């Protein structure tokens, strides 16, 4: 992409690095001696610093520098990764984010405070650095033979071998020889590629890891060997080698081996090739703006629709050739649709991972010891869905931590382990993904919910409610049973937002709870926002789509129901009374009804409602189109879709329609 | 009337309920023949139908409703003018029903007069001004206000 704002690219890259950094820090907190998260954190910091100053984010770069230094010392074992240290690093990470995203509003004092704490911690946590220094000295200077060959396109990617060599020189006495045995004849020479490898005889007091660090950013693409050279190699020799001019380009290896210490000939070609294979892993990814994926999805959606029209047009045709081409197009467009949807799928790990920090910070703020566990992180969901699920899940987890989990003393008194648990899980169930948030806290207090609901006139006093009905009340706007307000929750906003967001995603929420045993909230979500499996029905002359996940069954409307109970719209479905709505009344249809009316039974949560339609036309997979702002306040519909003949059909909003059916049921109970 | 509203502009003129209306030609995406329409139960009368415009679901507006004109059934000349307007800072594509589409023409700012407060058949709030073209009067509707006021 030419013309893209490099600053923006840096911001995006930095955002990802900061996420990596945070994950690494949280891992490190769990396992302070682990090398891998430490390296990840260090690499992330180093890149942010480097790219930051390259793109003019000086403040962020210089701030990051301090943190990077601290992490460098941790890697060398001079500093311990204490909880306090991780805490500072997390705060610093947040500050870096502000410095990058919104430098104008960054609080310089807060940044200085973090740095002051960092300095203090580095001082106290320094594991007798001086002692360590002595130890190194005792080990004395060692001589290493370092050979490296950069990837052919390393120069294009901005790697400067001279800087690597300079860095090596800084470490100690270095004798550098260029290995030119791979330089091709002039006519084959690719001028933008790096054909030269280097051998450096380095005598240094630094350990091997320091030498490796020089290559930390190119290590994946570089063939690198570092081996100790026995003390017998006289230093003057390497000095001589260094002063000698680089060998002229030559195909003959012998010409080169003459200049390097004779111990080791040039790396055998076979090995080099094998290492090259390892160095280029198959994963090759590109970054694509999300809008482009949306555009692609739109186009594919239109292709699917266009194909459906084509299929309809030729259904009467006897031309076998056209038919076979149409089938070919069907195969291709279905494949394209599946691939496009696959591109948008992201493992929920990327969503769950964010909550580690949330739980950590909140548990410290609230003084509760809480562990967050996860399962099914590899389950995939549409990227847009993942983004929109963030806020609802934050609310739910906050509630669990704040209201659900008891303080440690209460837990012990109740015979539970003092450490609270929150478990996040995701799994596939048919075409839906079930996401569960479970805690082992005190559970929902039925009496208090009931008292609160009666106080707010949400339910009549003494109303008989099932647990599920009672628990749904917590999603009512302004409903909060928290006795004391905390900064975390208890303002009575939150759960209704959760409900609204999940409804908007065509999802469902179920709550179950055991007193003293904990609460479990299960979100049922469609795999993607873009495509819906629906049941196509006809009401009057209009066609409507009912989301298939909500459909339980279709039955015929018994004619006697119509005659006997003109005002009582209830069906007896295997012994259970199910209220039904005549969609023709709801939609104001004037067209005369069909003789045999059908009822589609739909459910939302544990509520069931029958919808009376004129005809059930069949199932229909289609692309969801949102309605414009002009139809924002129209009830009963959640979107629209385009049918095979090119006309528009509306998609019913299950949650709203079920609610309307419930109003009817309440009227019956009241009467 | 401010200057910005009475400057010259390229306009698409169309017939609606016996009057000539002019809409900014730059906002016009395309002009379509009549396509199948889907009624939206419970929607405001102005935008009671949806149409499919190249795979996008677009509301179809009958401006005659806002101007109190008689809604005659479509004829062979009836067209749908697809325009893009800014609603709450969000570009929104809307189809406008027209009895007949005339031409793209330049309307000079000097010929545009403010809306007379009296002697008008319709709500002056919905009109930016009246232009003159030869002996004909051309109504310049305020499309955004038509959709945002009820």
Boltz contact constraints between the chains, C-beta under 6 A:
constraints:
  - contact:
      token1: [A, 302]
      token2: [B, 55]
      max_distance: 6.0
  - contact:
      token1: [A, 587]
      token2: [B, 41]
      max_distance: 6.0
  - contact:
      token1: [A, 588]
      token2: [B, 41]
      max_distance: 6.0
  - contact:
      token1: [A, 625]
      token2: [B, 57]
      max_distance: 6.0
  - contact:
      token1: [A, 628]
      token2: [B, 59]
      max_distance: 6.0
  - contact:
      token1: [A, 628]
      token2: [B, 92]
      max_distance: 6.0
  - contact:
      token1: [A, 629]
      token2: [B, 87]
      max_distance: 6.0
  - contact:
      token1: [A, 629]
      token2: [B, 92]
      max_distance: 6.0
  - contact:
      token1: [A, 630]
      token2: [B, 47]
      max_distance: 6.0
  - contact:
      token1: [A, 630]
      token2: [B, 59]
      max_distance: 6.0
  - contact:
      token1: [A, 631]
      token2: [B, 43]
      max_distance: 6.0
  - contact:
      token1: [A, 634]
      token2: [B, 40]
      max_distance: 6.0
  - contact:
      token1: [A, 634]
      token2: [B, 42]
      max_distance: 6.0
  - contact:
      token1: [A, 634]
      token2: [B, 43]
      max_distance: 6.0
  - contact:
      token1: [A, 635]
      token2: [B, 42]
      max_distance: 6.0
  - contact:
      token1: [A, 640]
      token2: [B, 57]
      max_distance: 6.0
  - contact:
      token1: [A, 642]
      token2: [B, 52]
      max_distance: 6.0
  - contact:
      token1: [A, 646]
      token2: [B, 52]
      max_distance: 6.0
  - contact:
      token1: [A, 647]
      token2: [B, 36]
      max_distance: 6.0
  - contact:
      token1: [A, 648]
      token2: [B, 38]
      max_distance: 6.0
  - contact:
      token1: [A, 648]
      token2: [B, 50]
      max_distance: 6.0
  - contact:
      token1: [A, 648]
      token2: [B, 52]
      max_distance: 6.0
  - contact:
      token1: [A, 648]
      token2: [B, 57]
      max_distance: 6.0
